[in-house]
Amino acid sequence: MPAGLDDPIFALATPLAASALAVLRVSGRGSLPLLEPLLEGRPPLASARGHTARRAVIVDGGERVDEVLVTVYRAPRSYTGEDGAEVTCHGSLPVIRRIVGLLGRSGFRGAGPGEFTRRAFLNGRIDLTRAEAVNEIVRARTDRARALALQRLSGAVERTVARARELLLDLQASIEVALDYPDEDHGASIDGDRLAQAEQVLASLAATWRRGRIYQEGVSVAIAGATNAGKSSLFNLLLRQERAIVSEVHGTTRDWLEGSVDIEGIPVRLFDTAGIRETASPIEQEGIRRTEMILGSADLVLYLVDGAVGVCAADERFIAGAPAAPARLLRVWNKVDLPRALPCPGGFLPVSAANGEGVGALERAISLAVLPGTAAAEGEPLIDSERQRDLLARALAALGRFRDGRAAGLPLDVLAVELREALDSLGEVTGEVTTAEVLERMFAAFCVGK
């Protein structure tokens, strides 16, 4: 944190844009007494009860700036765990800028990225997994990503880690007793079942990272195919808007187009690309070169074949040279609505980009192709934090060395070191063990005002 841990800070919590309302937050030691002189009539904020609101007028010297609603929060039952307030004003840019400037001249310091949430963590209001979830819910691009982030914000990851940690603490207690009283018969000092349970809990949670990351960060999907296969029509259909020009003239799409769409809760960057064919036109050749560049970096390629024509030589060449991984390419048999359409061969998904037939099944196939592994059970948390993934991997590695050392008959004091490493790693996941450098790096990714 750039200055004191509890000095008075302020930030605009809503975008700096014209709107019906805007919200500014203040928090920290002495924040209410600093805010009070800025209100007409000086209503007694310093003695106000928490979770109460009052109508007031912001004044700058003798000039009235705006009518506002001031909501007071008291430590420790506030978001940050400190005394603070939210000022809801009218959302015109002149009003917002005037109040921001007034707060900055009245003893408040502008908050840094994520400083309100950082104070919430430091004051014991939330653990680090919930703190990260705050940023994840702000950045969520689909309703599914929002729901998963809210689950983490509600403590799902924290509870899962705590369950594994309790199992390991029981093992640690048994080992410490055996080390303190080596002459007594303690029987089996290590409960193998508890060790296995802890490893299973942590391994299951760590395995959700790729799925969680996809829901949060999304994937890129490119539509490819020969000219006039219906790529632009499918692009428009998946986007639910007319973005690409659709024409029966070959080579209409000369460059790639991009759009964003939610497919089964996954944020998808969808690309419409130029048709693949032999051409002497330098412009079309450049479009095909750009198509190849997009296809090379896409997470998934939808390759369309014109079902009224069948597989042509260009289709055969592309499919034969496609990446071997089945999740990299989906073969799509388009124009099944046409009377002259050929039967859809095996290995292809039948669709009509003209009337939407088969598109639901295509979207489901896209979801299955880009999401690795099996879905988590209902209610089970998914992580999307690289920091959490790396710490869980470190804990599992330490437990693996613990297990191997036990099988090799290593002394208990040696095994205890590995167990402590695992426990410390789990402590870092939730923030029970952390450093200022880690906090600085983590909260730097937050927006100001959160």
C-alpha positions as CSV (number, residue, x, y, z in Angstrom):
1,M,0.0,0.0,0.0
2,P,1.6,3.3,-1.1
3,A,1.0,5.2,2.2
4,G,-0.4,4.4,5.6
5,L,-2.4,1.3,6.1
6,D,-5.5,3.2,7.3
7,D,-5.1,6.8,6.1
8,P,-8.3,8.3,4.5
9,I,-8.7,7.4,0.8
10,F,-11.3,8.0,-1.8
11,A,-12.1,6.8,-5.3
12,L,-14.8,6.9,-7.9
13,A,-16.5,3.5,-7.8
14,T,-18.5,3.9,-11.0
15,P,-17.1,4.7,-14.5
16,L,-16.1,8.3,-15.3
17,A,-18.9,8.6,-17.8
18,A,-22.3,10.4,-17.9
19,S,-25.0,8.4,-16.2
20,A,-28.0,8.7,-14.0
21,L,-26.0,8.3,-10.8
22,A,-22.3,8.0,-9.7
23,V,-20.8,6.6,-6.5
24,L,-17.7,7.8,-4.7
25,R,-16.3,5.8,-1.8
26,V,-14.2,7.0,1.1
27,S,-12.6,4.9,3.8
28,G,-10.0,5.1,6.5
29,R,-9.2,6.7,9.8
30,G,-10.9,10.1,10.2
31,S,-12.7,9.8,6.8
32,L,-16.1,10.7,8.3
33,P,-14.9,13.9,10.1
34,L,-13.1,14.9,6.8
35,L,-16.3,14.4,4.8
36,E,-18.6,16.2,7.2
37,P,-17.4,19.8,6.4
38,L,-18.2,19.2,2.7
39,L,-21.9,18.8,3.5
40,E,-24.2,21.8,3.8
41,G,-25.3,22.2,7.5
42,R,-22.6,19.8,8.5
43,P,-24.8,16.9,9.5
44,P,-23.1,14.9,12.2
45,L,-21.5,12.1,10.2
46,A,-18.9,11.5,13.0
47,S,-21.6,10.3,15.3
48,A,-23.8,8.6,12.7
49,R,-24.6,4.9,13.1
50,G,-23.4,2.4,10.5
51,H,-25.5,1.3,7.6
52,T,-27.6,4.5,7.7
53,A,-28.1,7.0,4.9
54,R,-28.9,10.7,4.8
55,R,-29.7,13.2,2.1
56,A,-27.3,16.1,1.9
57,V,-25.8,18.8,-0.3
58,I,-22.1,18.8,-1.3
59,V,-20.7,22.3,-1.0
60,D,-17.4,23.8,-2.2
61,G,-16.8,26.8,0.0
62,G,-20.0,28.7,-0.3
63,E,-21.1,27.1,-3.6
64,R,-23.6,24.2,-3.7
65,V,-22.3,21.5,-6.0
66,D,-25.0,18.7,-5.9
67,E,-27.6,17.0,-3.9
68,V,-26.3,13.6,-2.7
69,L,-27.1,10.6,-0.6
70,V,-24.4,9.7,2.0
71,T,-24.4,6.1,3.3
72,V,-22.3,5.7,6.4
73,Y,-20.4,2.5,7.3
74,R,-18.8,1.7,10.6
75,A,-15.8,-0.5,11.5
76,P,-15.7,-3.4,11.7
77,R,-18.9,-4.0,9.9
78,S,-17.9,-2.3,6.6
79,Y,-16.4,-3.6,3.4
80,T,-12.9,-2.5,4.3
81,G,-13.3,-3.0,8.1
82,E,-12.8,0.7,8.6
83,D,-15.1,3.7,9.0
84,G,-16.2,4.9,5.6
85,A,-19.0,6.2,3.4
86,E,-20.4,6.1,-0.1
87,V,-21.5,9.3,-1.7
88,T,-24.2,8.8,-4.4
89,C,-24.4,11.9,-6.6
90,H,-25.9,12.8,-10.0
91,G,-23.9,11.3,-12.8
92,S,-23.0,14.3,-14.9
93,L,-19.3,14.6,-15.7
94,P,-19.0,18.2,-14.2
95,V,-20.6,17.0,-10.9
96,I,-18.3,13.9,-10.7
97,R,-15.1,15.9,-11.5
98,R,-16.1,18.6,-9.0
99,I,-16.6,16.2,-6.2
100,V,-13.4,14.2,-7.0
101,G,-11.4,17.4,-6.9
102,L,-13.0,18.5,-3.7
103,L,-12.2,15.2,-1.9
104,G,-8.7,15.4,-3.1
105,R,-8.3,18.9,-1.6
106,S,-9.9,18.0,1.7
107,G,-7.4,15.6,3.1
108,F,-8.3,12.4,1.3
109,R,-5.7,10.5,-0.8
110,G,-6.7,8.9,-4.1
111,A,-7.0,5.2,-3.6
112,G,-4.7,2.8,-5.5
113,P,-5.9,-0.1,-7.6
114,G,-7.8,-2.6,-5.4
115,E,-6.9,-0.7,-2.2
116,F,-10.4,-1.0,-0.7
117,T,-10.3,-4.8,-1.2
118,R,-6.8,-4.9,0.1
119,R,-7.8,-3.2,3.3
120,A,-10.7,-5.6,3.6
121,F,-8.2,-8.5,3.5
122,L,-5.7,-6.8,5.9
123,N,-8.5,-6.1,8.3
124,G,-9.7,-9.8,8.2
125,R,-13.0,-9.2,6.4
126,I,-12.1,-11.6,3.5
127,D,-9.3,-14.0,2.7
128,L,-7.2,-13.8,-0.5
129,T,-9.3,-16.2,-2.5
130,R,-12.4,-14.0,-1.9
131,A,-10.3,-10.9,-2.7
132,E,-9.3,-12.4,-6.1
133,A,-12.9,-13.3,-6.7
134,V,-13.9,-9.6,-6.3
135,N,-11.7,-8.8,-9.3
136,E,-12.9,-11.9,-11.2
137,I,-16.6,-11.0,-10.8
138,V,-15.8,-7.4,-12.1
139,R,-14.1,-8.9,-15.2
140,A,-16.7,-11.6,-15.8
141,R,-17.8,-11.6,-19.5
142,T,-20.6,-14.2,-19.4
143,D,-23.3,-15.1,-16.9
144,R,-21.5,-18.4,-16.2
145,A,-18.3,-16.7,-15.4
146,R,-20.2,-14.3,-13.1
147,A,-21.8,-17.3,-11.3
148,L,-18.5,-19.1,-10.8
149,A,-16.8,-15.9,-9.5
150,L,-19.7,-15.3,-7.1
151,Q,-19.2,-18.8,-5.8
152,R,-15.6,-18.1,-5.1
153,L,-16.6,-14.8,-3.5
154,S,-18.9,-16.7,-1.2
155,G,-15.9,-18.7,0.1
156,A,-16.1,-22.0,-1.9
157,V,-12.4,-22.1,-2.6
158,E,-11.5,-21.0,1.0
159,R,-13.7,-23.8,2.5
160,T,-12.2,-26.4,0.2
161,V,-8.6,-25.4,1.1
162,A,-9.5,-25.3,4.8
163,R,-10.9,-28.9,4.6
164,A,-7.5,-30.1,3.2
165,R,-5.6,-28.0,5.7
166,E,-7.5,-29.5,8.7
167,L,-6.6,-33.0,7.5
168,L,-2.9,-32.0,7.2
169,L,-2.9,-30.2,10.6
170,D,-4.1,-33.5,12.2
171,L,-1.2,-35.3,10.6
172,Q,1.2,-32.6,11.8
173,A,0.0,-32.9,15.3
174,S,0.5,-36.6,15.3
175,I,4.1,-36.3,14.0
176,E,5.0,-33.5,16.5
177,V,3.7,-35.7,19.4
178,A,5.9,-38.6,18.2
179,L,8.9,-36.3,17.8
180,D,8.4,-34.7,21.3
181,Y,8.0,-38.1,23.0
182,P,10.2,-40.5,21.0
183,D,10.3,-43.2,23.7
184,E,6.6,-43.8,23.8
185,D,4.7,-46.1,21.6
186,H,2.5,-44.0,19.4
187,G,1.4,-46.7,17.0
188,A,1.0,-45.4,13.5
189,S,2.0,-41.7,13.6
190,I,0.8,-41.1,10.1
191,D,-2.8,-41.6,9.1
192,G,-2.5,-42.6,5.4
193,D,-6.2,-42.1,4.8
194,R,-6.0,-38.5,5.9
195,L,-3.0,-37.9,3.7
196,A,-4.9,-39.5,0.7
197,Q,-8.0,-37.4,1.4
198,A,-6.1,-34.2,1.5
199,E,-4.3,-35.0,-1.7
200,Q,-7.6,-35.8,-3.4
201,V,-9.2,-32.6,-2.3
202,L,-6.3,-30.5,-3.5
203,A,-5.8,-32.4,-6.8
204,S,-9.5,-32.0,-7.6
205,L,-9.4,-28.3,-7.0
206,A,-6.1,-27.8,-8.9
207,A,-7.5,-29.7,-11.9
208,T,-10.3,-27.1,-12.3
209,W,-7.9,-24.3,-13.3
210,R,-8.1,-24.8,-17.0
211,R,-11.9,-24.9,-17.1
212,G,-12.1,-21.9,-14.7
213,R,-9.6,-20.0,-16.9
214,I,-11.6,-20.6,-20.0
215,Y,-14.8,-19.4,-18.5
216,Q,-13.0,-16.2,-17.3
217,E,-10.6,-15.5,-20.2
218,G,-12.5,-17.2,-23.1
219,V,-11.2,-18.8,-26.3
220,S,-10.8,-17.9,-29.9
221,V,-12.8,-19.8,-32.6
222,A,-12.2,-19.2,-36.3
223,I,-14.6,-20.1,-39.1
224,A,-12.8,-21.4,-42.2
225,G,-13.8,-23.0,-45.5
226,A,-13.8,-22.6,-49.2
227,T,-15.4,-19.5,-50.8
228,N,-19.2,-19.4,-50.7
229,A,-19.4,-22.2,-48.0
230,G,-21.5,-20.0,-45.8
231,K,-18.9,-18.8,-43.4
232,S,-20.2,-15.2,-43.1
233,S,-23.8,-16.5,-42.7
234,L,-22.7,-18.7,-39.8
235,F,-20.6,-15.9,-38.3
236,N,-23.7,-13.6,-38.3
237,L,-25.9,-16.4,-36.9
238,L,-23.6,-17.1,-34.0
239,L,-23.3,-13.4,-33.2
240,R,-27.0,-12.8,-33.5
241,Q,-26.3,-9.8,-35.6
242,E,-25.6,-8.9,-39.2
243,R,-21.8,-8.1,-39.1
244,A,-20.4,-9.8,-42.2
245,I,-21.5,-9.1,-45.8
246,V,-23.2,-12.2,-47.2
247,S,-23.1,-12.7,-51.0
248,E,-23.0,-15.6,-53.5
249,V,-20.1,-13.9,-55.2
250,H,-16.9,-15.8,-54.5
251,G,-14.2,-13.9,-52.6
252,T,-16.6,-11.3,-51.0
253,T,-14.8,-11.6,-47.6
254,R,-11.3,-10.3,-48.3
255,D,-10.1,-9.9,-44.6
256,W,-11.1,-11.4,-41.3
257,L,-13.8,-10.0,-39.1
258,E,-14.0,-10.4,-35.3
259,G,-16.9,-10.5,-32.8
260,S,-17.6,-11.6,-29.3
261,V,-20.3,-14.1,-28.3
262,D,-21.3,-16.1,-25.3
263,I,-21.4,-19.8,-26.2
264,E,-22.7,-22.0,-23.3
265,G,-21.2,-19.6,-20.8
266,I,-17.8,-19.4,-22.5
267,P,-16.6,-16.0,-23.8
268,V,-15.7,-16.6,-27.4
269,R,-13.8,-14.4,-29.8
270,L,-15.3,-15.5,-33.2
271,F,-13.4,-14.9,-36.4
272,D,-14.9,-14.9,-39.9
273,T,-12.1,-15.5,-42.4
274,A,-11.5,-15.2,-46.2
275,G,-12.4,-18.2,-48.3
276,I,-9.7,-20.7,-49.1
277,R,-9.1,-21.1,-52.9
278,E,-6.6,-20.7,-55.6
279,T,-6.6,-17.1,-56.9
280,A,-4.4,-14.8,-58.9
281,S,-5.8,-11.7,-57.1
282,P,-3.2,-10.1,-54.9
283,I,-5.9,-8.8,-52.6
284,E,-7.5,-12.2,-52.2
285,Q,-4.0,-13.8,-51.7
286,E,-3.4,-11.4,-48.8
287,G,-6.8,-12.2,-47.3
288,I,-5.9,-15.9,-47.5
289,R,-2.5,-15.2,-45.9
290,R,-4.3,-13.4,-43.0
291,T,-6.7,-16.3,-42.8
292,E,-3.9,-18.8,-42.3
293,M,-2.4,-16.5,-39.6
294,I,-5.8,-16.5,-37.7
295,L,-6.3,-20.2,-38.1
296,G,-2.8,-20.9,-36.7
297,S,-3.5,-19.1,-33.5
298,A,-7.2,-20.1,-32.9
299,D,-8.1,-22.4,-30.1
300,L,-10.7,-24.1,-32.4
301,V,-11.4,-24.0,-36.1
302,L,-14.9,-24.6,-37.5
303,Y,-14.3,-25.8,-41.1
304,L,-17.4,-25.4,-43.2
305,V,-18.2,-27.5,-46.3
306,D,-20.9,-26.5,-48.7
307,G,-23.3,-29.4,-48.3
308,A,-24.9,-28.7,-51.7
309,V,-21.5,-29.1,-53.4
310,G,-19.8,-31.7,-51.3
311,V,-16.1,-32.0,-50.3
312,C,-13.9,-30.3,-52.9
313,A,-10.2,-30.6,-53.4
314,A,-9.5,-27.5,-51.2
315,D,-11.5,-29.0,-48.4
316,E,-9.6,-32.3,-48.7
317,R,-6.3,-30.5,-48.6
318,F,-7.2,-28.4,-45.5
319,I,-8.7,-31.3,-43.5
320,A,-5.8,-33.6,-44.3
321,G,-3.4,-30.9,-43.1
322,A,-5.4,-30.0,-40.0
323,P,-3.8,-30.5,-36.5
324,A,-4.1,-34.0,-35.3
325,A,-5.8,-33.1,-32.0
326,P,-9.6,-33.6,-32.4
327,A,-10.4,-30.7,-30.2
328,R,-8.7,-28.4,-32.7
329,L,-11.0,-28.8,-35.6
330,L,-14.8,-29.3,-36.0
331,R,-16.1,-30.3,-39.4
332,V,-19.4,-28.6,-40.3
333,W,-21.7,-29.6,-43.2
334,N,-23.6,-26.4,-44.1
335,K,-26.7,-25.7,-46.2
336,V,-28.6,-28.8,-45.1
337,D,-31.8,-26.8,-45.7
338,L,-31.3,-26.8,-49.4
339,P,-33.3,-29.4,-51.5
340,R,-30.1,-30.3,-53.4
341,A,-28.0,-30.8,-50.2
342,L,-26.0,-34.0,-50.1
343,P,-26.4,-36.4,-47.1
344,C,-24.2,-35.3,-44.2
345,P,-21.2,-37.8,-43.9
346,G,-19.9,-39.1,-40.7
347,G,-17.6,-36.9,-38.7
348,F,-19.4,-33.7,-39.8
349,L,-22.0,-31.6,-37.9
350,P,-25.1,-30.8,-40.1
351,V,-26.2,-27.2,-39.9
352,S,-28.0,-24.5,-41.8
353,A,-26.5,-21.1,-41.4
354,A,-29.6,-19.8,-43.3
355,N,-32.3,-21.0,-40.9
356,G,-30.4,-22.0,-37.7
357,E,-31.0,-25.7,-38.0
358,G,-28.3,-27.7,-36.0
359,V,-26.7,-24.5,-34.6
360,G,-27.6,-25.5,-31.0
361,A,-25.8,-28.8,-31.4
362,L,-22.9,-27.0,-33.0
363,E,-22.6,-24.6,-30.0
364,R,-22.7,-27.6,-27.7
365,A,-19.9,-29.3,-29.7
366,I,-17.8,-26.1,-29.5
367,S,-18.2,-26.1,-25.7
368,L,-17.2,-29.8,-25.4
369,A,-14.2,-29.2,-27.8
370,V,-12.7,-26.3,-25.9
371,L,-13.4,-27.3,-22.3
372,P,-10.8,-29.9,-21.2
373,G,-11.7,-32.8,-18.9
374,T,-15.0,-33.4,-17.2
375,A,-17.2,-30.8,-15.6
376,A,-17.0,-30.1,-11.9
377,A,-19.8,-31.4,-9.8
378,E,-22.7,-29.0,-9.1
379,G,-21.6,-26.6,-6.4
380,E,-17.9,-27.6,-6.6
381,P,-15.6,-24.5,-7.0
382,L,-13.5,-23.8,-10.1
383,I,-10.4,-21.7,-9.8
384,D,-9.1,-19.3,-12.4
385,S,-6.2,-17.8,-10.5
386,E,-2.7,-18.7,-11.7
387,R,-1.4,-17.8,-8.2
388,Q,-3.8,-20.4,-6.6
389,R,-3.0,-23.0,-9.2
390,D,0.8,-22.7,-8.6
391,L,0.4,-22.8,-4.8
392,L,-1.8,-25.9,-5.0
393,A,0.8,-27.5,-7.3
394,R,3.5,-26.7,-4.7
395,A,1.5,-28.2,-1.9
396,L,0.8,-31.4,-3.9
397,A,4.5,-31.7,-4.8
398,A,5.4,-31.5,-1.1
399,L,2.8,-34.1,-0.2
400,G,4.1,-36.3,-2.9
401,R,7.6,-36.1,-1.4
402,F,6.1,-36.7,2.0
403,R,4.4,-39.9,0.7
404,D,7.6,-41.1,-1.1
405,G,9.7,-40.4,1.9
406,R,7.4,-42.3,4.2
407,A,7.5,-45.3,1.9
408,A,11.3,-45.1,1.9
409,G,11.3,-45.1,5.7
410,L,12.7,-41.5,6.1
411,P,12.7,-40.2,9.7
412,L,9.7,-38.3,11.0
413,D,11.6,-35.0,11.3
414,V,12.5,-35.1,7.6
415,L,8.9,-35.8,6.7
416,A,7.7,-33.0,8.9
417,V,9.6,-30.5,6.7
418,E,7.6,-31.5,3.6
419,L,4.3,-31.4,5.6
420,R,5.2,-27.8,6.7
421,E,5.9,-26.9,3.1
422,A,2.5,-28.1,2.1
423,L,0.8,-26.2,4.9
424,D,2.6,-23.0,4.2
425,S,1.6,-23.2,0.5
426,L,-2.1,-23.6,1.5
427,G,-1.6,-20.7,3.9
428,E,-0.5,-18.6,1.0
429,V,-3.6,-19.5,-1.0
430,T,-5.9,-18.0,1.6
431,G,-3.5,-15.3,2.8
432,E,-2.7,-16.7,6.2
433,V,0.9,-16.7,5.0
434,T,1.8,-13.9,2.6
435,T,4.2,-11.0,1.8
436,A,3.8,-7.4,0.9
437,E,5.3,-8.1,-2.5
438,V,2.7,-10.7,-3.3
439,L,-0.1,-8.4,-2.2
440,E,1.3,-5.5,-4.3
441,R,1.5,-7.7,-7.4
442,M,-2.0,-9.2,-6.9
443,F,-3.9,-6.0,-6.2
444,A,-2.2,-4.1,-9.0
445,A,-4.5,-5.9,-11.4
446,F,-7.6,-4.5,-9.7
447,C,-9.5,-1.4,-10.9
448,V,-9.4,1.8,-8.8
449,G,-12.4,2.0,-6.5
450,K,-12.6,-1.7,-5.8
